[in-house]
Amino acid sequence: MAVMMVSTSTGLPKDWAYSPSFDLELKQYILLGYLQRVQMRFKERKLYPYLSDLSTQAEELLQLQRSKEALARDLHGPLVGFDPTTGKAKHAKPEDPEPLRVVDEVIGFALPKLQRILAAGHDLRQTITQHIHLAPVGVMPLYTAEGWLLLRGGSQAHVYTYTIPMVVGEQAAEDHRNVFTRYVATYPVSISSTYEGIKSGLIRNFPHMPNPATFVVESDVDAPRIETLLPLAKRLVLAHVKTGT
């Protein structure tokens, strides 16, 4: 079996499906190891960047499959005769060389497995999203494409600035990438330190944002802040800004 350096990170090596070798057994080993690592992250309720990477891997295999099918339509095998109705030449289907046959097998076993784990990731995201709540803090201005995002974690609120560009890319599956955030500070949350009080303190400390839109996101479930809660919070903010509700 050919030897190939396999990344110890969660992601798959670049162009793993067709380079650097066409060793089917090796590619099965690489894929199954990758999917095992992703499933472990999902068990830890870590959604990103693993969900995004799964989607990219599945789409790239679909694109590879479409490209190969288009190439096959343009290639002609040996002449076997003529169509008696149209008079057009008829060619036998050309045989794929061994490397391309391996690519077909890779797509055949890899794509269903990627799509199955991707569907499980989407289900997990939906489940966690149902336990996350977005609410405005104080009076909301008309312009809500930028402001403050308070991400509640226990007795603390992690504060981020957020910005949504005027032109939002068509990334329905990865909406959180259209919201840019920057961590600012962490504040205690208590009876004497409310969300409204935190917002007032932010306005005093950052006077260039005199009337900012401010949202708080709370979660009923325990999940990692960076890999899960923040991306999902950004999706909720974007949906609110888009619809106004």
C-alpha positions, 0 to 999 in steps of 0.5 A, a space after each residue: 500500500 502506498 504511503 501518504 502523510 495523513 493530517 492529525 487534525 480533523 480536516 481531510 488532506 487537500 485533494 485527498 480523493 485523487 492525489 497523491 496516489 490512487 490507492 483505494 484502501 488508503 483513501 478508505 482509511 483516510 476518510 473513515 479516520 476523518 469521519 471518526 474525528 468529526 463524530 467525536 467533535 459532534 459528541 462534544 457539541 462542537 459544530 464548527 468548523 467541522 460542519 462547514 468542512 463536511 459540507 465543503 467535502 461533500 460538495 467537492 466530491 459532487 463537483 468531481 463527479 459532475 466533471 467526470 461525467 461531463 468529460 465522459 460525454 465528450 470522449 468517444 470510444 472506437 467506431 462501432 457503426 452508424 445510426 440508421 435513422 440519423 446517419 450519425 456515427 456510433 461509438 462504444 463507451 470508452 473504458 476508464 483508465 485505472 485511476 479514474 475507476 478508483 476515483 469512481 469508487 472513492 466517490 461511491 463509498 465516500 459521498 454517502 458517508 459524508 452526507 450521512 454525517 453531515 445530516 447528523 451535524 445539521 440535526 445537532 445544530 437544529 437541536 441546539 438552536 432550539 435551546 438558544 434565545 436571542 433578545 434585544 437589550 434596551 431600545 433598538 435603533 433603526 440601523 441594526 447591521 452593527 452593534 453589540 452581541 452579549 453571549 451569556 455563559 453562566 454568570 458572565 456575558 462575553 461581549 463582541 462587536 458585530 458587523 454585517 456587510 451591506 452585501 451579504 453572500 449567498 451562504 445559506 448553510 453558513 450564514 454565520 460567516 456573513 457576520 463579523 465579530 470581535 471580542 471586546 470584554 467579559 462582564 459579570 451578570 447579576 442583579 446589580 450588573 444587568 444587560 442594560 447596565 452592561 450596555 450603558 457601560 459600553 456606550 460610555 466606554 465606546 462613544 463612537 457607537 452612541 446608540 448601538 443595536 445590542 442583542 443578548 443570546 442565552 442558551 439552555 444547553 451547555 455547549 462550547 462557546 467558540 465552536 458552537 454558541 458564537 456561530 449560532 448566535 451570529 446566525 440568529 442575529 443575521 436572521 433578525 437583522 434580515 427580517 426585522 423580527 
